[in-house]
């Protein structure tokens, strides 16, 4: 065998990844998949395994649960915002070194962006990652009918491998036995466990401020209770066999995160890399890890700081990234950090590249009115005011098309993202035309949103840079130009 052939063999072998994995899917929202997911993660972690968590879709809150339960940062797998290759690559990269990966689904197994296809659904993620599926079924007030539900889920997508079932909210051990026999006889797959009805086990409703509560450890008793019930009623050894049976995965032919995709500037000494300051604490914590990875790969050095701890924007920064989170929960503390707000004003007036999304966008407004009605002064670099409301203001995927040239995009270019917030931005449109950043397209049609001024780009939409990687390169290049 020639040296070149040997190298080709080594390359082919290195591109194949063996990963133990399972997708936890539900028949619908509220079926108990989050409870089962957290119970499995905590039970496996407590047994000494390194568990890697994933969440299907753009959700930020469930990955925070995963991280708290496993001690390892969870990742999102999104087949609408990113390409199939990027989904597989993200999974392979993040699961390296893990003993088992647990992928939590979103809504019901087949629910996604399109009711007529698997687009954006848990089913699509399961097929893209070639993962066995553990279906969670709420069997309250049913017996043999549970088999009909599982059978329907099996037959809707023949390419999907539903390999096991956990039944939730059983009334008793006897009830579990009846349901188990019916499903195994009619569906030909094992029922691996059950959870009894337990009103104290319900995961809190998603609400603003929940992530800080998780970070304070307030949900640790819930994680422990879920793990206890899983250990008591689930065959964890059989579940590991199913996870271990998942076939090997291959990296994409042209990976997004690859050494040969680095620019020449990226390989320069760290001192030549532009520094992007990233606000990260309980108020600013919604960042897709892949966004940060793409910025690093494009040549940036990231410097994290905490406005809540009284820290200011690092002096060496050539760019500023203010991510989403819960600024309204900490509005008084943010307003009290006058140095941080002054740094934002100076950065914008000096035309430093500044990108802010959702929570970060809110902090750029003149004022933020919290739920109690208290008004807090913010940075005031955008002619608008933010007001919290009890009713959700926006939720869903967004295609964001640039209305003008901006930090990340040229006019007419599109990037994909997601919107989820309870606040409303009241714009001062006395200056006409108002410099909106994007025209966003969602289920409710088109709307103009965000704000552009020089190198400042801010909007509610949480963008995913992997949907348009060129944006990361532009951002870093503009930071480098500013630093020089």
N, C-alpha and C positions, 0 to 999 in steps of 0.2 A: 504494500500500500504506500502510495506517495505521501510526502509531507502535506501536500495540499488536500489530499483525500482524508488524511487523519484530522486535519484542521476542520474540514467540512463535517466530519462525524462528531467532533467535539462541539462544534457550533450547534448542530442539530440536537445533540443530547442536552446542551445547556438551555435550549429554548423550550424544553419539555418540563413541566412542573407537576409534581405529585402533591395534591392538597386534599387533606381530609376535610369534608365540608357537608353542610346540610342547610337547606332552606326551610325556615319555619313560616308556613303560610296559613292564612285563615280562610274560612268560607265567606267572611265579610268582616267589616269593622265591628269590634266588640266581641269577636268570637273567642278571644283570649290569647292571641298569638304573642302579644307583647309580654304577658304574664309568663307564658311558656318559654319564650325566648330568654327572658331575664332569669327564670328559674334554672334553665339549662346552663346558661353562662355562669351563673353563680355556683351551681353544683359542680360543674366541670372545673372551674377555677379553684374552688375549695379543695378539690381532690389533687391539686398540684399541676394541672394541665395549663398550658399557655393557650388562652382562648382569644381568637381575633373576631371581633364583631363587625357586622356590616348591616346597613339599612338600605332597602330598595327605595329609590326615589329621593327627593330633595330634603326630606325632613332633618331638622337639626336637633330636635329634642330627644328622640329615641336614641341617637348615637351618644348623647350625653348619659343616658341611662346605661347603655352598654359599657361605656368607658368606666363608669363608677362601679359596675358589677364585675368587670374583668381586670381593671387596672391597665388596660391597653387601649389607646385611642381607636375609636371606631371610625369606619369610613362609609361613605355613601356610594352606592352603585346605581347610576341613573342612565337608562337606555334611551331617554328622550333628549336630555341635555348633552349627552356624549355619545360617541359612536360605539357600535358593538365591540370593535377592537379595543377601545379605551376602557370599556367595562371589564373585559377580560384582563387587560393589562393591569388595571387598578386592583382587581382582585388578586392576581398572581403576586404583584409587588407587595401589597399590604399583608398578605397571608404568609409570606416567607418566614419560616421559623416557628409558626404556630403549630400546636398539636392538633387543633381542630378549629375550623371557622364556622360560625353560626351566622347565617344571613337572615335577618328579619324582613318579612314581606311588608307590603303596604296595602291597606284596605283588604278586599278579597283577592284570592289568587289570580283571577283573570281581570281585575279592575285596573284600568290605566287611563291613558289619555283618550283612547278611542273605544267606544262600546262595541265596535264591529271587528276589532282585531286585538292582538296581545300587546300592542305598542305601549311602552311605558309601564307595563304590569310586572308583578312578581313572577308570573309565568315566563315572561320574556327574559328576565334576569336569570331565572333557573335554567332556561335552555341555553342562554349565552355562556353561562359558566358550567354547563353540563352537570348540574348539581341534583342529587336526590332531594325530593320534597317530602317534608313532614307536614301533613295537613292537620290543623287544629279545628275540631268540630264542637260546637256548643250543642250538647245533647239534652238540654232541659226538656222535660215533658215529651220525650220520644224514646223509642226502642228500635224496632226494625227499620223505621223510617230513616235512621241515621245511615244505614247502608245505602239507601237510595241517594242520599246527598253525596256520599263519597263516590258512588258509581257514576253519578253525573259529572263530577269533577274529573274523574279519570277519563271519561269518554269525550269530553269537550276538546281536548288537545292530546291526540295520541302520541305526539313527540315528547310530551312531558312525562317525567318519571316520578309519579307519586309512589313512594316506597314504604310509607308508614303513616300511622294516624295516632294522634293523642286526642282523647275526648275530654272535654272540659265541662265543669258544672254538673258532674254526676251527683245523683241524690244519695247513693250508697254503693258499697262494694257489690251488692247484688245487681244494682242497676248497671254498673260497669260491666259485669259479666254478661248480661243480656246483650248490651250494645256491641261488645267485643265479638261475641259469637256471630251476630248478624253481619257485621262488617267483614269479618274474615271469611265467612262462608260465601258472601255474594261478590266481594271485591278482590279476594285473593291476595291481600296484603295484610301485614300484621298490625294490630293495635298495640302500641308499645307502652301505653300508660294512660293515666287519668288524673284529673284534678277534681276534688270534691267542691261543692258550692261553698264559697267562703267570701262573705261580704266584705271582710276586712282586707281582702287581697286585691281589690279593684285598683288599677293604676289611676292616679289622679288625672282629671281632665287636663288636656293641654291648655296651659294659660301662661300669660306673661309672668315672669318671676319664678317659673318652675325650675328652670336650669340653675339659678342661684341656690334654690332649696336643695337640689341634688348635690351641688358642690359642697354645701354645708353638711352633707351626710344625713339629712333628715329622712331620706327614703331608704336608708340602709336596712332598717327592720323589715321593710316590704320586700327587699331583695332576699333577705334571709328566709322569710316566710315562704316565698315562691320556691326557693331552693329546697326547703324542707319538704314541701308538698311534691315536688318533682322527684326527689330521692325516695319518698315513701311510695309513690305510685307508678314510677316509670322505670323501664328496663334500660338503664343507661349503657350497659355493656352492649346490648343489641343495637342501640342507637349509634354507638361508636362504630360498630361493624358496618352499618349502613353508610355512615359518613366516610369510613375508610375505603368503601367500595367505589367511591367516585372515581371516574377515569382520569388519567393525566390530561393536563391542559397545555396548549402550545401558545407561546407568546406571538403577537402579531408579527408579520414579516417586516413591517416598518413600525416599530414601537414609537409611541409619542415620547416616552421617557427613555431615551437612548443616548449613550455617549457621543455617537456620531451626529446627533442632532444639536449638540452644543455649539454655540457660536465661538469664534476664536477669542472674543473678549471674555467669554465665560471661563476660559481656561487660564486667564491671567491671574496674577497674584490677588489675594483677597483685598489688598489695599486699593486695587484699581477697580474693584466692583462697587457700583453705586449702592448706597445703603437706603433701603426702604424701611421706615419706621412703621411698625404694626402695633396698633393698640390692642392689647389682649388682657382681659380680666373678666370679672363677672358681668360687667356692663357691655363689653365688646368681645364676643366669643364665637360668633357664627362665621367660620372660615372653612371652605372646602380645603382639605390638605393638598389636593392636587393643584389648586390655585397657587398656594405657597410654593409647591414643588416646581411649578412651571416658571414662577418668577426667579427662583434660584437657578433653574436650568438656563434661563435666558440671560443670566449674568448678574443677578442682584444678590446682595447680602441682606438678610432680614434682621432687624433689631426690634425686639419686642419690648413694650413698656406698658405700665399700668396707670392710666389716669386716676383710677379710684385710689391708688396708693399715693397720690399726690405727685406722680412723676410727670415730667414734661417730655415733649418730643425730643428725642436724642439729637444733640447738636450736630452730629456728623451726617444726619439724614439728608438725602437728596430727593426723597419722595415720602409720601405719607399715605397709609392705608387704614381707613377707619371702617371696620366691618360691622356686621349686624349684631344684635344682642338686645339688651334690656336697659337702655339709658334712662327710661322713665322710672325704673325702679330705684335708680341712683342719681336722679336729676339734681338733688341738692348737693351731693358730693361732687358731681361734675361741675356744677356752677361755682362751687367753692374753690375748685382748682383753676384759679384765674390765669395762672401761668400757662397751663395747657391750652386754654381757650385763646390766650394771646398768641401762643405759638401757631395755632391754626390760622389766626388772622394774618400773622406775618408770613406764613407759608403761602397763603392764597395771594396776598398783595405782592409777594415776591415772585409769583408765577411758578412756585415749586409744583411738580406733579402731585396732585392730591386726588385720591379716589375714595369715595365714601358710599356705602350702600346700607339702606334700611336704617338701623340704629345709628350708624355713623352719619347718615344723611340728616337725621333728626337733630343731631348735635350741631350741625352747621347752620341751622335756622336761628332766627333772632330769639325766640322764646319757645319753651316747652311747657305746656300746661298738663299736669298729671291728672290722675283720676279723681283726686280729692279737690281739684280746682286750683291748686297752688301753681303759680307761674314762676318758672325758673329761667334766668338769662342763660343763653347759649352763646356760641361763637359769633353769630350774626353776620356770616359771610354770604348768606343766601337771603334774599328779600322775601321771607316767608315766616310763618309761625306754625308750630306743631301743637295739635290738641289730641289727647288720648280720649278714646271712647270705649264703652263696654261692648259695642257691637263690632265684630270683625270687619275691617275695611276692605281687605283684599286677600285672596288665596288662589294660587294656581300657577301653572307654567306660563312663561312669557317669552315671546320672540321679540327682542329689542333691536329696532333698526335706528341707527344714528341719524338724527335730523340735520346734523352738521358735523364737520370734522371735530374730533374731540380726543381726549387722552388715549383711548383704546381703539377707536374706530374712525374710519373715514365716512363721510356722509353716504348713506345708502347701505353700508355694511351692517350685517346682522349678527348678534350674539344671543345665546339662549340662557335663560335663567328662571327664577322662581320668585314669587311675591307672597309674603305672609306678614300682615301687620294689623294692629288695632288702632293705629294713629292715623290722623288725616293731616295733610300738609296744606295750609291755607296760603296760597301764593299772593304776593302783592304784584298784580299785573298792571300797575300804573305805567311801568315802562313797557312799551310795545315795540316790537314783538317780544314776548317773554322767551328767554333762551332755554327752551326745553331740550333735554338731552336725547330722549328716545321717543319713537312712536312704538308702543308695545302692543303686541297682539296676543290676546288670550281668549278664553271661552266667551267672554262678554264683549268681544269686538276690539276695536282700536282705541287707544287713548294716548295722549301726550303726557309725559312725566319726566321728572328729573330736572337737572340744572347743569348748564355748561358755561364756564367763563375761563378763557385761556386754558391753563393746564388743570383746572378743577373740573372733575366729573363726579356728579353725585345723583343718586336715584334710589327709589325703593327696591328696585329689582336686584336680587342676589344673582350675580352672573357666574357662570361656570366657564373659566378660561379655556378648558379643554374643548368647548364647543367652537372656539375660534382662537387657536393657539397663537396666531400672529399678534393678537392683542397684547399678550404678555411680553413679547419681544419689543413691541412699540413702547409699552409702558417703561420697560427697563432702559431702552435707548433714550427716552426723554429724560429719565432720571440721570443718566450718565451725562447727557448734554447739559442739564441744569448744574450738576456738580462741577463740570469743567468750566 
